Amino acid sequence: MLVLAGAGSGKTRVLTYKIAWLIENLKIRPRDILAVTFTNKSASEMRSRIETFVGEPAKQIWVYTFHSFCARVLRQYAELLGYEKNFTIYDASDSKNLIKRLLTEHQINLQLTPKGIAGKISRAKNNLILPEDYPESSDFRAPLIKMVYGYYQEALKTNNAMDFDDLLLNAYKILSQNREVTSRFSFKYVLVDEYQDTNRIQYELLRLLSEKHNNLTVVGDEDQSIYGFRGADIGNILRFEKDFPDAKIVRLEENYRSTKKILQAASCVVSHNNYRIGKELWTNNPEGEVLSLLTTLNASKEALKIVNIIKEYSRPLNDFVILYRVNAQSRLIEESLRLSNTPYTIVGGTKFYDRKEIKDTLAYLKLIINPKDSVALNRIINFPARGISSETLEILTNFAKQSRISVYEALERVEEIELSEKRKKAIKKFFKLIESHRKNTDKPDKLINTILREIGYWDKLRLENTLEAQSRIENLEELIRGAFNYPTLKEFMESVSLFTSIDEWDNTKNYVTLMTVHNAKGLEFPIVFITGLEEGLFPHSLSLNNEVEIEEERRLFHVGLTRAKEKIYLSYALDRKGYGYSSKSRFLNEIPFELIEEVNNYDYNATENYDGDF
């Protein structure tokens, strides 16, 4: 079954009610049901909703994100691919650091950043392309990318580590190659949320998991498919009837979120796309206000005008969200909010788990669980400073390569290496510290506290006695509080590895939210600002010569519009530094004139004490 669910039509409710109905009416065992979604937050909400219907049995239902489900498969069966079960999950930062190291080691100049290379490898994995199958192309860098991809996979295996894409790829390998394992994960009913965001490998996984009983229910909206740049394939939802000829199609077309005018504007815009199945959204909500278009001289005035509009309202700040196409746009908006003493939060900025003190602490925990993790070891072997220089680390690394052992094992054999006694003593002390915690990894909160005390980090931060040091202390204390809820270090680290910026966001606090339109999908706010509506910015310049990508940009704008419950402000600047004169986005011209009012404020002369731009 394909449930075509338009924005604000209650698609998550459909899945939760169907699961409850399967258990209550068809008497399906909860453990025979798998529900898959894309974020930990939505998985948690789904499980909670089901629990209100069926009670305790809900805890037996498999409710996971794609990545957390695959991680569970791999924790049981990773050895079939030559990994140990205690493998580390690398985040984007770990992957970039590893690629950077490999480029240096093999003296490869690709004229691409490690992030760019990681993106190409990610797209290959999402399309089930292994290093040996990496295709030739007109891009002269393709052979070198293929080479780096191969080195990267070898290094991951040596480190007993997998990146996010490997979770899907390796789980697929195991399930497709081992029928006995597949039968253990054969569910009577498989239900999928946000199906339009699936990529090829996720599609193949779903076919494997549902092929025995042939009960697959997917909920999605082709008009909200906005992750093509990450490998999502809108074709999965467009081809559903062809791939599953006996499928039933159900359309959810009533919107419970937005006013009639907002919904009409959003529908008119997305109707310009060709890659659609099509639906007619309607609502019983009030007519509501027309959309307001703000025209400003530059991005500074755009930011200032938006903040002044927010201050004119007498309502909670968490009713407002300011959306933008690229993260760089947030700087001037932040500056205006700060100058006006308006509290705000950014979703997708520096994540909690990306802060230096947190990543350093987590690297200790990763190494305790998985001593083969050389990325974690490299990060902390001299943090805090203990006299193990980069030169010493290079000697250890070379010894490990020659001896065909991990760098951690080289620490244990330090007496065989030509080093000064002082350096050997420092290495032995570090090795002893890690070893002392490897056998007892229960109560991760106490373990973190102990490690920070033993390495002298608590004392170091307290002696600094600065606002920055105090902030780091508070962040580490928050990490410990989070770890308290987990019985073992492995469970805590699994949770951390699969964490996203949306999981961190809390809309109960009274502050304005700033985020990209991509991050806003699935959320709703009474009042929405969509900024930077200029050709080359939204739609983005990289999409201007490609009709398929323009359609994705249009869907992205549609997503932004349908986040709003009551009111939308759209804005563009006549001159945005780095872009020159800015013409109005084509998407603004696709909104019927009777649904939009122009607020010509380009001569707006409010006082400013800065004139920056991004």
C-alpha positions in Angstrom: 0.0 0.0 0.0 1.1 3.5 -0.9 -0.4 6.2 1.2 0.2 9.5 -0.6 0.1 12.0 2.3 0.2 15.7 1.5 1.8 18.1 3.9 0.0 18.4 7.3 -2.3 15.5 6.5 -1.4 13.4 9.5 0.8 10.7 7.9 2.4 9.6 11.2 -1.0 9.1 12.6 -1.8 6.8 9.8 1.1 4.6 10.6 0.5 4.5 14.4 -3.2 3.7 13.9 -2.5 1.0 11.4 0.0 -0.7 13.7 -2.4 -0.5 16.6 -5.2 -2.0 14.4 -2.9 -4.8 13.3 -2.2 -5.7 16.9 -5.7 -5.2 18.3 -7.9 -6.5 15.4 -5.7 -8.9 13.5 -3.8 -10.1 16.6 -0.5 -9.7 14.9 2.4 -10.2 17.4 4.1 -6.8 18.0 7.5 -8.4 17.3 6.4 -9.3 13.8 6.0 -5.6 12.9 8.8 -3.3 11.7 8.2 0.4 11.4 11.0 2.5 9.8 11.4 6.2 9.7 14.3 8.7 9.2 15.0 10.4 12.5 15.3 9.2 16.1 12.9 11.9 17.2 10.1 10.6 14.9 10.8 7.0 15.8 10.5 7.9 19.5 7.3 9.8 18.9 5.8 6.9 16.9 6.6 4.4 19.6 5.1 6.6 22.2 1.9 7.1 20.3 1.5 3.4 19.7 2.0 2.8 23.4 -1.0 5.0 24.2 -3.1 2.6 22.1 -1.8 -0.9 22.9 0.1 -0.4 26.1 3.0 -2.6 27.1 3.1 -4.7 23.9 4.3 -1.6 22.0 7.7 -2.1 23.5 8.1 -5.3 21.4 7.5 -3.5 18.1 10.6 -2.9 16.0 10.4 0.9 15.6 13.7 2.2 14.2 15.4 4.6 11.8 17.0 2.8 8.8 20.4 3.3 10.3 19.6 2.1 13.8 17.9 -1.0 12.5 20.9 -1.8 10.3 23.2 -1.2 13.3 21.2 -3.7 15.3 21.6 -6.3 12.5 25.3 -5.6 12.3 25.9 -5.8 16.1 24.7 -9.4 15.8 26.2 -10.4 12.5 29.1 -8.1 11.6 31.6 -11.0 12.0 30.1 -12.4 8.8 31.9 -9.5 7.0 35.1 -9.8 9.0 34.3 -7.0 11.5 34.2 -7.4 15.3 30.8 -6.7 17.0 32.3 -3.8 18.9 32.9 -1.7 15.7 32.9 2.0 15.9 30.4 4.2 14.0 32.2 7.1 12.3 30.4 10.5 11.9 31.1 12.9 9.1 33.9 14.5 11.0 35.7 11.2 11.6 35.3 10.2 7.9 36.8 13.5 6.7 39.7 13.2 9.1 40.4 9.7 7.9 40.3 10.7 4.2 42.5 13.7 4.9 45.1 11.3 6.5 44.9 8.9 3.6 45.5 11.7 1.0 48.6 12.7 2.9 49.9 9.1 3.4 49.4 8.2 -0.3 50.4 11.7 -1.6 47.2 12.1 -3.6 46.1 15.5 -4.8 42.5 15.3 -6.0 41.7 19.0 -6.2 38.8 18.2 -3.9 38.3 18.7 -0.2 38.0 15.6 2.0 34.3 16.6 2.5 33.8 16.6 -1.3 35.5 13.2 -1.6 33.4 11.8 1.3 30.3 13.0 -0.6 31.3 11.1 -3.8 32.0 8.0 -1.8 28.7 8.3 0.1 26.8 8.6 -3.2 28.5 5.5 -4.5 27.6 3.5 -1.4 24.0 4.6 -1.5 23.8 3.2 -5.1 25.4 -0.1 -4.1 28.7 0.8 -5.9 31.7 -0.8 -4.3 35.3 0.5 -4.8 36.1 -2.0 -7.5 32.9 -1.1 -9.4 33.4 2.7 -9.2 32.6 3.9 -12.7 34.8 5.6 -15.2 33.6 9.0 -16.3 34.6 12.2 -18.1 35.8 13.5 -14.7 39.6 13.1 -14.8 39.5 12.6 -11.0 37.3 9.4 -11.2 40.3 6.9 -11.1 41.8 8.8 -8.1 38.5 8.8 -6.3 38.2 5.1 -7.0 41.7 4.7 -5.4 40.9 6.8 -2.4 37.5 4.9 -1.9 39.5 1.6 -1.8 42.0 2.9 0.7 39.2 4.4 2.7 37.3 1.1 3.0 40.5 -0.8 3.9 41.3 1.8 6.6 37.8 1.5 8.0 38.1 -2.3 8.2 41.5 -2.0 9.9 40.0 0.4 12.4 37.0 -1.9 12.9 34.8 1.0 12.0 31.9 1.8 9.7 30.6 5.1 8.5 26.9 5.9 8.3 26.6 4.6 4.8 28.4 1.4 5.7 25.6 0.6 8.2 23.2 0.4 5.3 25.6 -1.2 2.8 26.9 -3.9 5.2 23.5 -4.8 6.5 22.3 -5.2 3.0 25.3 -7.4 2.2 24.5 -9.7 5.1 20.8 -9.8 4.5 21.1 -10.4 0.7 23.9 -13.0 1.0 22.7 -15.0 4.1 19.2 -16.4 3.8 19.3 -17.8 7.3 19.9 -14.3 8.7 17.2 -12.8 6.4 14.6 -15.2 7.7 15.4 -14.0 11.3 14.5 -10.5 10.1 11.4 -11.5 8.1 8.6 -9.3 9.3 4.9 -10.0 8.7 4.3 -6.2 8.3 6.8 -3.6 7.3 5.7 0.1 7.5 7.8 3.0 6.3 7.4 6.8 6.9 8.8 9.5 4.6 9.2 6.9 1.7 9.9 9.7 -0.8 13.3 10.2 1.0 14.6 6.6 0.4 17.6 5.9 -1.7 18.4 2.9 -3.7 20.0 0.8 -0.9 17.1 1.6 1.5 14.7 0.5 -1.3 16.5 -2.8 -1.7 16.6 -3.3 2.0 12.8 -2.9 2.2 12.2 -5.4 -0.6 14.4 -7.9 1.3 12.6 -7.4 4.6 9.1 -7.6 3.2 9.5 -10.1 0.4 8.4 -13.2 2.4 5.0 -11.9 3.5 4.6 -9.1 0.9 2.9 -6.7 3.4 4.6 -3.4 2.8 2.9 -0.1 3.6 4.7 3.1 2.7 3.6 6.7 3.5 5.1 9.6 1.7 4.7 12.7 -0.5 6.5 13.1 -3.7 6.1 16.9 -3.4 8.3 16.8 -0.3 11.2 14.8 -1.8 14.1 17.2 -1.1 17.1 15.1 -0.5 18.3 14.2 -4.0 21.7 15.7 -3.2 22.0 13.0 -0.5 21.1 10.2 -2.9 17.3 10.1 -2.2 15.5 8.8 -5.3 12.1 10.3 -6.0 11.6 7.5 -8.5 11.1 5.0 -5.6 7.7 6.7 -4.8 6.9 7.5 -8.5 7.5 3.9 -9.5 5.7 2.3 -6.6 2.7 1.0 -8.6 5.0 -0.4 -11.2 7.3 -2.1 -8.7 4.4 -3.5 -6.7 1.6 -4.1 -9.2 -0.9 -5.3 -6.6 -0.5 -2.2 -4.5 -3.4 -0.1 -3.3 -3.0 3.7 -3.5 -4.6 5.9 -0.9 -4.5 9.7 -1.0 -4.6 11.8 2.1 -5.5 15.2 0.8 -7.0 17.0 3.8 -4.5 19.4 5.5 -5.0 20.0 9.2 -2.1 22.5 9.7 -2.3 25.5 7.4 -4.9 28.2 6.5 -6.6 28.0 3.1 -4.5 30.8 1.6 -1.2 29.2 2.7 -2.3 25.9 1.3 -3.5 27.4 -2.0 -0.2 29.2 -2.5 1.9 26.1 -1.8 -0.3 24.0 -4.1 0.0 26.5 -6.9 3.8 26.6 -6.7 4.4 22.8 -6.7 1.9 22.3 -9.5 4.6 23.7 -11.8 6.5 20.4 -11.4 6.2 17.5 -13.8 7.6 14.7 -11.6 4.5 14.2 -9.6 1.8 11.6 -9.0 -0.6 14.5 -8.1 -3.1 15.2 -5.4 -5.5 18.0 -4.5 -4.9 19.4 -1.0 -7.8 21.1 0.9 -8.5 22.2 4.4 -11.4 23.2 6.7 -9.1 25.7 8.4 -9.9 29.4 8.2 -9.0 31.4 5.1 -6.2 33.2 7.0 -4.0 36.1 5.9 -2.3 36.5 2.5 1.4 36.0 2.3 3.6 39.1 2.9 6.6 39.8 0.6 9.4 41.9 2.0 11.8 43.6 -0.4 14.9 45.1 1.1 18.0 46.8 -0.2 20.4 44.2 1.2 20.7 41.2 3.5 21.5 43.4 6.5 18.2 45.3 6.2 16.4 42.0 5.4 17.6 40.6 8.8 16.8 43.8 10.7 13.3 44.0 9.2 12.5 40.4 10.1 13.6 40.9 13.7 11.5 44.1 14.0 8.4 42.3 12.7 8.9 39.6 15.3 9.2 42.2 18.1 5.9 43.8 16.9 4.0 40.6 17.8 2.9 39.9 21.4 3.3 36.1 21.4 5.8 33.5 22.4 9.1 33.5 20.5 8.9 29.8 19.8 6.0 30.5 17.5 8.5 31.9 15.0 10.9 30.2 12.6 13.3 31.9 10.2 14.2 29.6 7.3 17.0 30.0 4.8 18.4 28.1 1.9 22.1 28.0 3.0 23.7 28.1 6.5 25.7 31.2 5.6 22.6 33.3 5.6 22.1 32.9 9.4 25.0 35.1 10.4 23.3 38.5 9.8 20.0 37.2 11.2 21.8 36.1 14.3 23.5 39.5 14.6 20.2 41.3 14.4 18.7 39.0 17.0 21.6 39.6 19.3 21.5 43.4 18.9 17.8 43.3 19.8 18.3 41.0 22.8 16.0 38.4 21.2 16.7 34.8 22.3 17.2 32.4 19.5 18.5 28.9 18.7 20.0 27.4 15.6 19.1 23.9 14.4 22.0 22.4 12.4 24.7 24.8 13.6 27.4 23.4 15.9 25.8 20.3 17.3 26.3 19.3 20.9 28.2 16.2 20.0 30.5 18.2 17.6 31.8 20.5 20.4 35.5 19.9 20.9 35.4 18.9 24.6 32.6 16.5 23.8 34.4 14.9 20.8 37.6 14.6 22.8 35.7 12.8 25.6 33.9 10.6 23.2 37.2 9.6 21.6 38.3 8.1 24.9 35.1 6.1 25.1 35.4 4.9 21.5 39.0 3.7 22.1 37.9 1.9 25.3 35.3 0.0 23.3 37.3 -0.5 20.1 41.1 -0.2 20.6 41.5 -0.6 16.8 40.0 2.9 16.2 43.0 4.8 15.1 41.0 8.0 14.4 40.0 8.1 18.1 43.5 7.2 19.2 45.1 10.0 17.1 42.7 12.5 18.5 43.5 11.9 22.2 46.9 10.3 22.5 48.3 13.7 23.4 45.1 15.3 24.8 45.6 16.7 27.3 49.3 17.2 26.5 51.3 14.2 27.8 54.5 14.5 25.8 53.5 12.3 22.9 54.3 14.4 19.9 53.1 14.0 16.3 56.6 12.8 15.5 56.2 10.0 18.1 52.8 9.1 16.8 54.2 8.8 13.3 56.9 6.4 14.6 54.2 4.3 16.3 52.1 4.3 13.2 55.0 3.1 11.0 55.9 0.4 13.5 52.3 -0.8 13.5 52.2 -0.9 9.7 55.5 -2.9 9.5 54.3 -5.3 12.2 50.8 -5.5 10.7 49.2 -4.6 14.0 47.0 -1.7 15.1 48.5 1.4 16.5 47.0 0.6 19.9 48.8 -2.8 19.9 52.0 -0.9 19.1 51.6 1.0 22.3 51.8 -2.2 24.2 55.0 -3.2 22.4 56.6 0.2 22.9 59.8 -1.4 24.3 60.5 -2.7 20.8 60.5 0.8 19.3 63.4 3.2 19.3 62.2 6.0 21.5 63.5 7.9 24.5 62.6 6.6 27.9 60.6 9.7 28.6 58.4 9.1 25.6 58.1 5.4 26.4 56.9 6.3 29.9 54.3 8.7 28.6 53.0 6.0 26.1 52.9 3.3 28.8 50.9 5.6 31.1 48.4 6.4 28.3 48.0 2.7 27.5 47.5 1.8 31.1 44.8 4.5 31.4 42.8 3.0 28.5 43.3 -0.6 29.6 42.2 0.1 33.2 38.7 0.9 31.9 38.2 -1.7 29.2 36.9 -4.5 31.4 34.2 -2.6 33.2 32.1 -0.4 30.9 28.8 -0.4 32.9 27.5 2.9 34.3 28.9 5.1 31.5 28.1 8.3 33.4 30.5 7.3 36.2 33.1 6.2 33.7 33.1 9.6 31.9 33.5 11.4 35.2 36.4 9.1 36.2 38.3 9.5 32.9 37.9 13.3 33.0 39.3 13.3 36.5 42.2 10.9 35.8 43.4 12.9 32.7 43.2 16.1 34.7 40.6 17.8 32.5 38.2 18.8 35.2 41.1 20.5 37.1 42.4 22.2 33.9 39.0 23.7 33.1 38.4 24.9 36.7 41.9 26.5 36.9 41.2 28.4 33.6 38.3 30.1 35.3 37.0 31.7 32.1 33.5 31.8 30.6 34.6 29.4 27.8 35.9 26.9 30.4 32.7 27.2 32.4 30.7 26.5 29.2 32.9 23.4 28.5 32.3 22.2 32.1 28.5 22.6 31.7 28.6 20.7 28.4 30.5 17.8 29.9 28.1 17.7 32.9 25.3 17.5 30.3 27.1 14.6 28.6 27.3 12.8 31.9 23.6 13.4 32.6 22.7 12.0 29.2 24.9 8.9 29.8 23.1 8.2 33.1 20.1 6.8 31.3 22.2 4.0 29.7 23.3 0.8 31.5 26.4 0.2 29.4 28.9 2.2 27.5 28.1 0.4 24.2 24.4 1.3 24.4 25.3 4.9 25.2 27.8 5.2 22.3 25.3 3.6 19.9 22.8 6.3 20.8 25.3 9.1 20.4 26.5 7.7 17.0 23.0 7.9 15.5 22.1 11.3 17.0 21.0 14.1 14.6 20.6 17.9 15.1 16.8 17.6 15.0 17.0 15.1 17.9 18.8 17.9 19.9 16.2 20.6 19.1 13.7 21.5 21.8 10.8 23.7 20.8 9.3 24.0 24.3 11.9 26.8 25.1 10.9 30.4 24.4 13.2 31.4 21.6 13.1 32.1 17.9 14.3 29.1 15.8 16.7 29.5 12.9 17.3 26.6 10.4 17.7 25.7 6.8 14.5 24.7 4.9 15.9 21.2 4.6 16.0 20.9 8.4 12.5 22.2 8.8 10.8 19.2 7.1 8.4 17.5 9.4 8.0 20.5 11.7 5.4 23.2 12.0 5.2 26.8 13.3 2.5 29.4 13.6 4.6 32.0 11.8 7.3 31.3 9.2 9.8 33.6 7.5 11.5 32.3 4.3 14.5 34.4 3.4 16.8 35.0 0.5 14.2 34.3 -2.3 16.5 35.3 -5.2 17.5 33.5 -8.3 20.8 31.9 -7.6 20.1 31.6 -3.9 16.7 30.0 -3.8 16.6 28.3 -6.3 20.3 27.7 -5.7 22.7 28.6 -8.5 23.9 24.9 -8.8 20.4 23.9 -9.9 19.7 26.6 -12.5 20.7 24.6 -15.6 19.0 21.4 -14.6 15.3 21.0 -14.7 15.3 18.0 -12.4 17.2 20.0 -9.7 15.0 23.0 -10.2 12.0 20.8 -9.5 13.7 19.7 -6.2 14.3 23.3 -5.3 10.6 24.0 -6.0 9.6 21.1 -3.7 11.9 22.6 -1.1 10.1 25.9 -1.3 6.8 24.0 -1.1 8.1 22.3 2.1 9.0 25.8 3.6 5.5 27.2 2.8 3.7 24.2 4.3 5.5 24.5 7.7 3.3 27.5 8.4 0.0 27.3 10.3 -1.1 31.0 10.3 1.2 33.4 8.6 4.1 33.5 6.1 6.6 36.3 5.4 8.8 35.9 2.2 11.8 38.1 1.7 14.4 39.0 -0.9 17.2 41.6 -1.1 17.9 43.8 -4.1 21.6 43.5 -3.5 23.3 40.6 -1.7 27.1 40.8 -1.5 28.6 38.0 -3.5 25.6 37.9 -5.8 25.4 41.4 -7.2 21.9 42.6 -8.2 19.4 40.0 -7.2 16.3 39.2 -9.3 13.3 37.9 -7.5 13.0 34.1 -7.3 10.9 32.5 -10.0 9.0 30.8 -7.2 7.5 34.1 -6.0 6.0 34.6 -9.5 4.3 31.2 -9.2 2.2 32.4 -6.3 -1.1 33.9 -7.5 -1.1 37.6 -7.1 -4.2 37.6 -5.0 -2.5 35.5 -2.4 0.5 37.7 -1.8 0.9 41.4 -0.7 4.1 43.3 -1.4 5.6 45.3 1.5 7.9 47.6 -0.4 10.3 48.4 2.3 13.5 48.7 0.3 13.7 52.3 1.5 13.5 51.1 5.0 15.7 53.4 7.1 15.8 51.8 10.5 19.0 52.5 12.5 21.8 50.1 12.0 25.3 50.0 13.5 26.6 47.4 11.0 26.4 47.0 7.3 27.7 43.4 6.8 26.7 40.8 4.5 27.6 37.1 4.1 
